[in-house]
Structures are given as structure tokens and as C-alpha cells.
Amino acid sequence: MKNMLVFWVLLSLSGGISAAEQSVLLSVPGMNCPVCPITIKKSLQQVAGVKSVNVSYESKTAEVAFDDKLTDIKSLLKATENVGYPSYLKEGKK
């Protein structure tokens, strides 16, 4: 058992257990003006672990790349909801 613990500690210190970057596409149907994407982008960028955000007013979507060790999809959805734009997962991939 002790050997297994040492193995996991060494593996994590060596970077063998690392965060995975995920990319998701959120649908944000409540966008109703060209300024909405700015508010949504700023809110998503404040979520710890978010690496990049691309919001499209035309398609009413937000593409978000994030570190899944620091945040999750639920937190991203909450960030858009908190600024008045409820969203839902349109597409996700690892």
C-alpha cells in the first residue's frame, strides 16, 4: 500500500497526472443586442481555469476552453446565468 502511495505522489509530481483542457460550446439564446457578447465574455473569463472565450452574437453561442482541474461546465453555465444570460451545453468535447 505504501509503495502505491509513493507511486501516485511521484506520478503527480512528474506531471503524469495532469489537467485536461476541454472545449465546450454553450448556447446563449438570450443575447438580444451586439453588446451582450461583451458581458458574457467578461463573466466567463473571470471563472478560474478558463483559457479562452469566443462569443458570437450571430450564432448566440460561447465557445469556452478551460482546465477541467480548475473548473467545470456547471461553473461556466452559472457564470452566464449570473449576468442575466442563462445558457446550456450545446456541444462538448475533451
N, C-alpha and C positions, 0 to 999 in steps of 0.2 A: 504494500500500500504506500509506504514511504517513497519507494522508487517511482511509483506512478505520479505522486505529487511533485517530486523533483523534475520529472519529465515534463509535466504541464507547465511548471514555472519556467523552465528553460525554453520550452517551445514558445510560450507567450513573450518572453524577453527577447527572443531571437526574431520576433516578427512572424513566426509561423502561424499564430492566431491573429489575424488582422481584420480590421473593419472592411466591410464590403460596401462599395459605392453602389447605390441604387438610383434608378431614374424612374420617375413616375410622371404621368400626365393627369392633371386634375381638370375636371370640367368645372367652370365657374359661371353658371348661367346668369347670375345676377348682374354681370357687368353691363352697364347701360350707357356709358359715356367713355370717351377716349382717355379720361383721367383715371378711371378705375384701375387699369393695369399698374399704374404707379403705386397706388395704395397697397394693392395686393402683393406686388413685388417687394416693397419695403417690409411688409409684415412677414413674408416668408424668409427674407434674408436675415431677419432677427432670430430665427429659430437656430439654436446651436446645432452644428453639423451640416447645415445647408451649404453646398458648394457652389451651386449656380441656380439661377431662376430666369426663365424666359416666359413672359406673359403675353398672350396675344388677344387683343380686343376683338379682332375679326373672328377668330375661332372660339373665343370665350374659354380659353384654356391656359393653364400654367404648367410648364414643364419644369420639374424640380429634380436636381441631382443632389443627393445627400449621403452622409455617412450613417449607415444603419446602426453603428455602435453608439452614436450620439443622439439620434432622434428616430422617429418612426412616422408612418403615414398618418396616424391619428393626430400627432402634433402638428403636421402640416395642414390637415383639414381644420383643426382648431384655430390655427393662425389666420386662415382666410375668414373663418366664421367670426372671429373676434373683431375684425374690421368691417363687418357687415356684408360679407360675401360668402355665404355657405358654398361649399364645394363637395365634390365626390370624386372618387377614384375612377378615372376613365380608362387608364391603361397603366400597367406597372411591369417592370422587368428588373431582374437582378443583373 
